[in-house]
Amino acid sequence: MRKLSPTKSKQVIKLVSILLMFINAQAYFTTNGQDIVSRNTGEVVQLRGIGLGGWLLPEGYMWGSGQLNRPRQLEAAIEDLIGQRNARKFWTLYYENFVTKEDVEIMRSWGVNTLRIPLLASMIQPRENQPAYPPYLYSEENFEILDNLVDWCEEIGMGVIWDLHGAPGGQNAENISDSDGRARLWTESEVYWPLTLDLWDKITRRYVEYKCIVGYDLLNEPLLARYPGVDPGMLRQLYLKISRVIRETDTDGIIFIEGDDWAQNFNILEPLDWDSHLVLAFHSYPPSSSQNTIQRWDDLRDKYDIPLWHGETGEQDPPWEVYKRSTEFLETANIGWNWWTHKKFELSRQPWSISRTDGFERLIDYWNGKGQRPGRWQAKRWLFDQARKTNTKYCDFMPGMVESLKPLDPSIYVQSIGIQAPTIIEQPRSQTIEDGYGAILSVKTRGYPISYQWYRNGELMPGADMFQIVLHHSPRSRRAGQYHVIVSNEMGSIESDKARIEYGEFTGVTIPGALIAPIIDGEADSVWQAYEQLDLNNLIIKGRADAADLSAWYKAAWDSENLYFLVSVKDDILSTNSSIDYMKDGIEIYLDVDNSKSSFYGNDDFQLRCILDSPVVGASIGNISETIILAQKKMSGGYQMELSIPWNSISSSGAAYEFLGLDIHVNDNDTNTRDAKIAWWATRDNSYQKPSVFGTLKLK
């Protein structure tokens, strides 16, 4: 969507402010059994929130930097270029523009009722020169940034959930906690627990009089079990200490708790009984959209009579269909949600996209090792200009993304902006595609509302009226050709560049139909001798010592009734010692039955899970209508799994297509967490996000 002029922006904010006068400003909540409720009326409330990621704790991927992926690295790189004094000015300018009062007003007008505020401890509790004992040092100047936000939220009626995203020392060893590569919150608890407790005490006491404070997300995505020598039980111990500190000041605010392993494993926190206002805050990517995806957390909700909150999710590219399915499901399941996040650079997964300036692009190139180091004053000019242009008035707005978060409604805001003539900012590109793989043509535009119409070889394509089209199923002769799209609204129209799609012969694996079905008993019987062995050579989660520690191959077969798999795994330590299925030894089978290779999971796309020693095949993504037969056999140094999957359970046509989208993964648990993962096709662990990254088999 087109950026706003300063004058237009003021008009928009005035209109939104008037709208807010008619919105129920009651945004202050507590818990009652399994419900989040209004403190005043006791009515059940659905939390509908947005996270302010990238603001106080910027991550490298949000900026476009692969080399600098955490705040401490970005801070050092900027200070290296422009000096300490100018770096402080840059961050002040960045904080003032990245989130504004107008942003809060606009999001409230959509129906957002809570903001999750990711806190970077070192921003308000500096890393350097801290004494060994309290009183600890704090930045009053940076605390005032939080003061402003809370003042806005109090005035507007927006709930605030504090999220300790980057704890002192790091609650994990990853970039998202701004760690230095070690999870020192656990390995040096004598140093960092007192700092953490004092930080939560300061935050609670400073804002306890504000009604807009909904609660406290104690730690974002802690990791413990995967680190040798770290007792996972420390998480519950620390949570109890933080809760006691908060309760000294705030007796009613909600305490949101996240489990180990990326807010997945809550069993180590049991019993969940230490506070009367606990909420279990789980994270999942892609967003949870069915009962089976939340069942393990739902069981805990029933067991302890506490609410659930989908505290962080998102990160899916358009068309955002999975967002719609998820939020509609969560509404019916009485589970609040919070989307990650409200603004990023040059991405289309959130309401606003920040455009990188030419100068900032050159800085990113330099940091990524692809460009020359700029001069000091040149770098300062580029950085300060980009900091100002993180302001929403310069950003591209994506109303379709907001609309997908049901029942948020951006229409009042859009109407106040007015209809904008369409422009194309990313053209469809020509491609040469191997037969059996879907070609995806897309166009990125600005303007709203917008209509799309695609043409092939100059002829209108009926039904091709989205920003993206997927070419599959039809014969190659009807898919190859020259394509373009006309983008239009009542303010005008514009024609895209022409993109040529060409096809080559399929060079991948061809699976002949089976004349005799294999016996599903876990054995590699003679039927399997006719089929090609396909090795899983891609290590997508590191931690494998050697082939004996983890390696695997699979074979696939099919007939008119079923799809068959034999998967053989070498694993010298067999373990299912985790409460989370994907952390246990086992295999994952990813299926795109019609090989459409969509950018989101549809009705014919599945993630099937087979856990060692479990007789049941679970569908982590997708619904299975008929029983899958599974047999397992343990062997010296590993195990085998054999499956028969009825076509009627996975195919809308009830039969096989010519091509099958597929990937096979194997998880390895040597202790009490997932230590490694290998795949046949994937080169990173993203098959659960979209079928477009699967491999392909030809069914002959």
Beta strands, then each sheet from edge to edge (+ up, - down):
strand 1: 29-32
strand 2: 35-38
strand 3: 48-51
strand 4: 114-120
strand 5: 159-166
strand 6: 213-217
strand 7: 254-257
strand 8: 278-283
strand 9: 308-314
strand 10: 336-340
strand 11: 343-345
strand 12: 352-354
strand 13: 396-397
strand 14: 420-426
strand 15: 431-434
strand 16: 439-442
strand 17: 444-448
strand 18: 451-456
strand 19: 459-460
strand 20: 468-471
strand 21: 481-489
strand 22: 492-495
strand 23: 499-504
strand 24: 509-511
strand 25: 534-535
strand 26: 538-541
strand 27: 551-558
strand 28: 562-570
strand 29: 586-592
strand 30: 605-611
strand 31: 617-621
strand 32: 629-635
strand 33: 638-646
strand 34: 659-668
strand 35: 676-679
strand 36: 695-699
sheet 1: 1+ 2-
sheet 2: 3+ 4+ 5+ 6+ 7+ 8+ 9+ 10+ 3+
sheet 3: 11+ 12+ 13-
sheet 4: 14+ 17-
sheet 5: 15+ 23+ 21- 18+ 19-
sheet 6: 15+ 23+ 21- 22+
sheet 7: 16+ 20-
sheet 8: 24+ 36+ 34- 29+ 30- 31+
sheet 9: 24+ 36+ 34- 35+ 26-
sheet 10: 25+ 27- 28+ 33- 32+
end
